[in-house]
Amino acid sequence: MTDTRSESRRSFLAGGLVGAAGGIVGAASAGVFGKSGERAAATQSTATSRKQVEWRLASTYPKSLDTIFGTAERVAELVAAMTDGAFRIRCYQAGELVPAMQVMDAVEKGAAEVGQTGGYYYTGKHPALAFETCVPFGLTARQQEAWLRQAGGLELMREVYAEFGIVNFPCGNTGAQMGGWFREQIHTVADLRGLRMRIPGLGGKVMDKLGVSVQMLAAGDIYPSLERGAIDATEWVGPYDDEKLGFYEIAKNYYYPGWWEPGPTLSLLVSKRAWDELPSDYRAIFETAVTTASASMLQRYDAENPRALSRLLQKGVILRPFSTEILDACREASESLLDDDAARNASYRKILEHWRAFAAESRQWFRTNELAYATYAQQR
């Protein structure tokens, strides 16, 4: 289900970036050499004198999810353009190089130099990895970005990843996700008991605590599982990606909000060994490319989700809110799980305390100004 318009757009951008990079090099060379042949020779010499680096990027996500997988491709395009093609990253979609849920393992073991995934898929390795992505009833996209990039969250997460020989780089956020697709309506907590649902991370643990039979499935396995009745419900991201995966063809009840993922950050996990071998200018280029591509993910979702939701509603999808009873029960279970993990793990407790302090301060500001504006403006 590849979006051909997006493929064309990425090809155009890649060509434009490489052309622009060539133009910059050519302009710089023109200041030294007077003849076009000499300028071309200088450009070629600059490219060949750079260290040649080739990385493999293994993604948890399929190519058809062009907003997520496309962000990894965007990083690769920018890195190549800014190094005259000397630093190349080849992006492999889920299952092409390694299975979708083994991306962190691949980076840790050296099967890939970099992986695109979400930390919350790997809480079995360390429970605090959930905070790198998000936790239930946690931070919005803006708050999550602020915690990671400005308030010390990234430094704390890198301490955890260092145990696995990995350096992590936040690279994109989907914004608040939807609550998922359900074959039947759910009204009370009792309706959750025995429900078979695909949901990862701490959100899955919360659902498990409330009696849900939780399934961990990669993107490509969800539709067939829903189709043959192996699961009764699933969550993924939001209207744009969910429409591509076709869940609306089977389950018409589309619930909101996705309380387990209010602002999830995806990441690029880089092998510490591979990172240390990079020249310093390549490191700076990589970080610049990641920061640039990261911002585009949320921008794209904010542009595409409204249109996709309109299409889904025209196809007979029914929007339904989770009841207050369900939200209250889920929040209580979530806080209990956070406290339980903190009691068992000192590094987890350190991160949770830091995160909660930031969340409390941030929410005081957001509910004073942002919420007041949104409550008034968005309902009109």
C-alpha positions as CSV (number, residue, x, y, z in Angstrom):
1,M,0.0,0.0,0.0
2,T,2.8,2.4,-0.9
3,D,1.7,6.0,-1.5
4,T,3.0,6.8,-5.0
5,R,2.6,10.5,-4.5
6,S,4.8,10.4,-1.4
7,E,7.4,8.2,-3.3
8,S,7.5,10.9,-6.1
9,R,7.8,13.6,-3.6
10,R,10.7,11.9,-1.8
11,S,12.4,11.3,-5.1
12,F,12.0,15.0,-6.0
13,L,13.3,16.1,-2.6
14,A,16.3,13.8,-2.8
15,G,17.2,15.1,-6.2
16,G,16.7,18.6,-5.1
17,L,18.9,18.1,-2.0
18,V,21.7,16.5,-3.9
19,G,21.5,19.1,-6.6
20,A,21.6,21.8,-4.0
21,A,24.6,20.2,-2.3
22,G,26.4,20.0,-5.6
23,G,25.6,23.6,-6.3
24,I,27.1,24.7,-3.0
25,V,30.3,22.7,-3.6
26,G,30.5,24.1,-7.2
27,A,30.0,27.6,-6.0
28,A,32.7,27.3,-3.4
29,S,35.1,25.7,-6.0
30,A,34.4,28.6,-8.4
31,G,36.1,31.0,-6.0
32,V,39.4,29.0,-6.5
33,F,39.2,27.6,-10.0
34,G,38.4,29.5,-13.1
35,K,37.5,26.8,-15.5
36,S,34.4,24.5,-15.4
37,G,36.6,21.4,-15.8
38,E,38.7,22.3,-12.8
39,R,35.6,23.0,-10.8
40,A,34.2,19.6,-11.6
41,A,37.5,18.0,-10.6
42,A,37.5,19.9,-7.3
43,T,34.0,18.7,-6.6
44,Q,34.9,15.1,-7.3
45,S,38.0,15.4,-5.2
46,T,36.0,16.7,-2.3
47,A,33.6,13.8,-2.5
48,T,36.3,11.1,-2.8
49,S,38.4,12.6,-0.1
50,R,35.6,12.2,2.5
51,K,35.4,9.0,4.5
52,Q,33.0,6.5,2.9
53,V,30.4,5.3,5.4
54,E,27.6,2.9,4.8
55,W,25.0,2.2,7.4
56,R,22.0,-0.2,7.5
57,L,18.8,1.1,9.1
58,A,16.3,-1.5,10.2
59,S,12.8,-0.2,10.8
60,T,9.9,-1.5,12.9
61,Y,7.5,-0.1,10.3
62,P,6.5,-1.0,6.8
63,K,7.2,1.3,3.8
64,S,3.5,1.7,3.3
65,L,3.4,3.9,6.4
66,D,5.1,6.7,4.5
67,T,4.9,9.3,7.3
68,I,6.9,7.1,9.8
69,F,9.1,5.1,7.4
70,G,9.5,8.2,5.3
71,T,11.1,10.0,8.2
72,A,13.9,7.5,8.3
73,E,14.3,7.9,4.5
74,R,14.3,11.7,5.0
75,V,17.2,11.3,7.4
76,A,19.1,9.2,4.9
77,E,18.5,11.7,2.1
78,L,19.7,14.7,4.2
79,V,22.8,12.8,5.4
80,A,23.8,11.8,1.8
81,A,23.2,15.3,0.5
82,M,25.3,17.0,3.2
83,T,28.2,14.6,2.7
84,D,28.2,14.5,-1.1
85,G,27.1,10.9,-0.9
86,A,30.0,9.8,1.2
87,F,27.8,8.9,4.2
88,R,25.0,6.6,3.0
89,I,22.2,5.0,5.0
90,R,20.1,2.3,3.4
91,C,16.7,2.0,5.0
92,Y,15.1,-1.5,5.3
93,Q,11.4,-1.8,6.2
94,A,10.0,-4.1,8.8
95,G,10.9,-7.7,8.1
96,E,13.3,-6.9,5.3
97,L,16.5,-7.0,7.4
98,V,15.1,-8.2,10.8
99,P,11.7,-8.8,12.2
100,A,9.7,-5.7,13.2
101,M,10.0,-6.2,16.9
102,Q,13.7,-7.1,16.9
103,V,15.1,-3.8,15.8
104,M,16.8,-2.9,19.1
105,D,18.3,-6.4,19.2
106,A,19.7,-5.9,15.7
107,V,21.4,-2.7,16.7
108,E,22.7,-4.2,20.0
109,K,24.1,-7.2,18.2
110,G,25.6,-5.3,15.2
111,A,23.2,-6.6,12.5
112,A,22.3,-3.0,11.8
113,E,24.1,0.3,12.6
114,V,20.9,2.1,13.3
115,G,17.2,1.2,13.9
116,Q,14.0,3.1,13.7
117,T,11.6,2.0,16.4
118,G,9.9,3.0,19.7
119,G,11.5,2.4,23.1
120,Y,8.3,1.1,24.6
121,Y,8.4,-2.1,22.5
122,Y,11.4,-3.1,24.6
123,T,10.3,-2.7,28.2
124,G,11.2,-6.3,28.7
125,K,14.9,-5.3,28.4
126,H,14.4,-2.3,30.8
127,P,11.0,-0.9,31.9
128,A,12.2,2.7,31.8
129,L,12.5,2.5,28.0
130,A,8.7,3.3,28.0
131,F,9.5,6.9,28.9
132,E,11.5,7.5,25.8
133,T,8.3,6.9,23.8
134,C,5.5,7.8,26.2
135,V,3.5,6.4,29.1
136,P,-0.3,6.2,29.6
137,F,-1.9,9.5,30.5
138,G,1.5,11.1,29.9
139,L,2.8,14.1,28.0
140,T,1.5,15.6,24.8
141,A,3.8,15.8,21.8
142,R,5.0,19.3,22.7
143,Q,5.5,18.4,26.4
144,Q,7.3,15.1,25.4
145,E,9.7,17.0,23.1
146,A,10.3,19.6,25.8
147,W,11.1,16.9,28.4
148,L,13.5,15.0,26.2
149,R,15.3,17.9,24.5
150,Q,15.2,20.7,27.1
151,A,14.5,19.3,30.5
152,G,17.0,16.5,30.8
153,G,14.9,13.5,29.7
154,L,17.2,12.6,26.9
155,E,20.3,12.4,29.1
156,L,18.4,10.1,31.5
157,M,17.3,7.8,28.6
158,R,20.8,7.7,27.2
159,E,22.0,6.3,30.5
160,V,19.6,3.4,30.1
161,Y,20.5,2.8,26.4
162,A,24.2,2.9,27.3
163,E,23.7,-0.5,29.1
164,F,23.0,-1.9,25.6
165,G,25.7,-0.2,23.7
166,I,23.2,2.2,22.0
167,V,22.9,6.0,21.6
168,N,19.3,7.1,21.0
169,F,18.1,10.0,19.0
170,P,14.4,11.2,19.2
171,C,13.2,11.3,15.7
172,G,9.5,12.2,15.2
173,N,6.3,12.3,17.1
174,T,2.8,11.2,15.9
175,G,0.9,13.5,18.1
176,A,-2.1,12.2,20.2
177,Q,-3.2,8.9,18.9
178,M,-6.6,7.4,18.6
179,G,-8.1,4.8,21.0
180,G,-8.4,2.2,18.4
181,W,-10.8,0.0,16.4
182,F,-13.3,-2.3,18.2
183,R,-15.7,-4.8,16.6
184,E,-18.3,-4.2,19.4
185,Q,-19.1,-1.2,21.5
186,I,-17.5,-1.0,25.0
187,H,-19.3,1.0,27.7
188,T,-17.9,-0.2,31.1
189,V,-14.8,-1.8,32.5
190,A,-16.7,-5.1,32.5
191,D,-16.9,-4.9,28.7
192,L,-13.1,-5.0,28.6
193,R,-12.8,-8.4,30.4
194,G,-11.9,-11.2,27.9
195,L,-11.5,-8.7,25.0
196,R,-8.6,-9.7,22.7
197,M,-6.7,-6.5,21.8
198,R,-3.4,-5.6,20.0
199,I,-1.8,-3.0,22.2
200,P,1.9,-2.7,23.2
201,G,3.9,-1.1,26.0
202,L,2.5,0.1,29.3
203,G,-0.9,0.6,27.7
204,G,-1.0,-3.1,27.1
205,K,-0.1,-3.8,30.7
206,V,-2.9,-1.5,31.9
207,M,-5.4,-3.3,29.7
208,D,-4.1,-6.6,30.9
209,K,-4.7,-5.5,34.5
210,L,-8.3,-4.7,33.6
211,G,-8.9,-8.2,32.1
212,V,-8.0,-7.7,28.4
213,S,-6.1,-10.5,26.6
214,V,-3.2,-8.4,25.2
215,Q,-1.6,-9.2,21.9
216,M,1.8,-7.8,20.6
217,L,1.6,-7.7,16.8
218,A,3.6,-5.9,14.1
219,A,1.8,-3.6,11.7
220,G,1.6,-6.2,8.9
221,D,0.1,-8.9,11.2
222,I,-2.8,-6.8,12.6
223,Y,-5.2,-6.8,9.7
224,P,-5.2,-10.5,9.1
225,S,-5.6,-11.2,12.8
226,L,-8.5,-8.8,13.0
227,E,-10.0,-10.3,9.8
228,R,-9.9,-13.9,11.0
229,G,-11.2,-13.0,14.5
230,A,-8.0,-13.7,16.4
231,I,-8.4,-10.3,18.0
232,D,-11.4,-8.2,18.7
233,A,-9.8,-4.8,18.8
234,T,-6.6,-3.0,17.8
235,E,-4.9,0.3,18.2
236,W,-2.3,1.7,15.9
237,V,-1.7,5.5,15.4
238,G,-4.4,7.7,13.9
239,P,-6.7,8.2,10.9
240,Y,-4.0,8.6,8.2
241,D,-2.1,5.4,9.0
242,D,-5.1,3.5,10.2
243,E,-6.9,4.1,6.9
244,K,-3.9,2.7,5.0
245,L,-3.9,-0.5,7.1
246,G,-7.6,-1.0,6.4
247,F,-8.9,-1.6,9.9
248,Y,-12.2,0.2,9.2
249,E,-13.2,-2.6,6.8
250,I,-13.6,-5.0,9.7
251,A,-14.2,-2.9,12.9
252,K,-16.4,0.2,12.6
253,N,-16.2,1.5,16.1
254,Y,-13.3,4.1,16.3
255,Y,-12.6,5.1,19.9
256,Y,-10.8,8.1,21.3
257,P,-8.7,9.3,22.9
258,G,-5.6,7.0,22.9
259,W,-4.8,7.7,26.5
260,W,-1.8,5.3,26.4
261,E,-0.1,7.4,23.7
262,P,-0.9,11.1,24.0
263,G,2.4,12.2,22.4
264,P,4.7,9.3,21.5
265,T,8.2,9.9,20.3
266,L,9.8,7.4,17.9
267,S,13.6,7.1,17.9
268,L,16.7,6.2,15.9
269,L,18.8,3.8,17.9
270,V,22.5,3.9,16.9
271,S,25.2,1.4,17.7
272,K,27.6,3.1,20.1
273,R,30.5,1.4,18.2
274,A,29.3,2.7,14.9
275,W,28.7,6.2,16.4
276,D,32.2,6.3,17.8
277,E,33.7,5.5,14.5
278,L,32.0,8.4,12.7
279,P,34.1,11.6,12.0
280,S,33.0,14.5,14.1
281,D,31.5,16.3,11.1
282,Y,29.4,13.3,10.2
283,R,28.0,13.2,13.7
284,A,27.0,16.8,13.5
285,I,25.4,16.1,10.1
286,F,23.5,13.1,11.4
287,E,22.2,15.0,14.3
288,T,21.1,17.9,12.1
289,A,19.4,15.5,9.7
290,V,17.6,13.8,12.6
291,T,16.4,17.2,14.0
292,T,15.1,18.4,10.6
293,A,13.3,15.1,9.7
294,S,11.9,14.8,13.2
295,A,9.8,18.0,13.0
296,S,8.3,16.9,9.6
297,M,6.6,13.8,11.1
298,L,4.2,15.7,13.3
299,Q,3.6,18.4,10.7
300,R,2.7,15.8,8.2
301,Y,0.3,14.0,10.6
302,D,-1.4,17.3,11.5
303,A,-2.0,17.9,7.8
304,E,-3.1,14.4,6.8
305,N,-5.1,13.2,9.8
306,P,-8.0,15.6,9.4
307,R,-8.5,14.6,5.8
308,A,-8.2,10.9,6.5
309,L,-10.8,11.2,9.3
310,S,-13.3,12.8,7.0
311,R,-12.8,9.9,4.5
312,L,-13.2,7.3,7.2
313,L,-16.5,8.9,8.4
314,Q,-17.8,8.8,4.8
315,K,-17.0,5.1,4.8
316,G,-19.3,4.4,7.7
317,V,-16.9,4.6,10.6
318,I,-18.4,5.6,13.9
319,L,-16.5,7.8,16.3
320,R,-17.0,6.9,20.0
321,P,-15.4,8.3,23.2
322,F,-14.2,6.1,26.0
323,S,-16.5,6.4,29.0
324,T,-15.3,8.3,32.0
325,E,-15.6,5.0,34.0
326,I,-13.1,3.3,31.6
327,L,-10.7,6.3,31.6
328,D,-10.7,6.6,35.4
329,A,-10.1,2.8,35.8
330,C,-7.3,2.9,33.2
331,R,-5.6,5.9,34.9
332,E,-5.7,4.3,38.3
333,A,-4.2,1.1,36.9
334,S,-1.5,3.1,35.1
335,E,-0.4,5.0,38.1
336,S,-0.2,1.7,40.1
337,L,1.9,0.1,37.5
338,L,4.3,3.1,37.4
339,D,4.7,2.9,41.2
340,D,5.2,-0.9,41.1
341,D,8.1,-0.6,38.6
342,A,9.6,2.2,40.5
343,A,9.7,0.1,43.7
344,R,11.6,-2.7,41.9
345,N,14.1,-0.7,39.8
346,A,16.2,2.2,41.1
347,S,17.0,3.7,37.6
348,Y,13.4,3.5,36.7
349,R,12.5,5.3,39.9
350,K,15.0,8.1,39.1
351,I,13.5,8.7,35.7
352,L,9.9,8.5,37.0
353,E,10.5,11.1,39.7
354,H,12.2,13.4,37.2
355,W,9.4,12.9,34.7
356,R,6.6,13.4,37.2
357,A,8.2,16.7,38.4
358,F,8.3,18.0,34.9
359,A,4.8,16.8,34.1
360,A,3.3,18.5,37.1
361,E,5.0,21.8,36.3
362,S,4.2,21.6,32.6
363,R,0.5,20.7,33.1
364,Q,0.0,23.7,35.4
365,W,1.0,25.9,32.5
366,F,-0.8,24.0,29.8
367,R,-4.2,23.9,31.7
368,T,-3.9,27.6,32.4
369,N,-3.4,28.9,28.9
370,E,-3.4,26.2,26.3
371,L,-6.4,24.3,27.6
372,A,-8.4,27.5,28.0
373,Y,-7.8,28.4,24.4
374,A,-8.4,24.9,23.0
375,T,-11.6,24.4,24.9
376,Y,-13.0,27.6,23.5
377,A,-11.6,27.6,20.0
378,Q,-11.6,24.0,18.9
379,Q,-15.3,23.4,19.7
380,R,-16.5,26.1,17.3
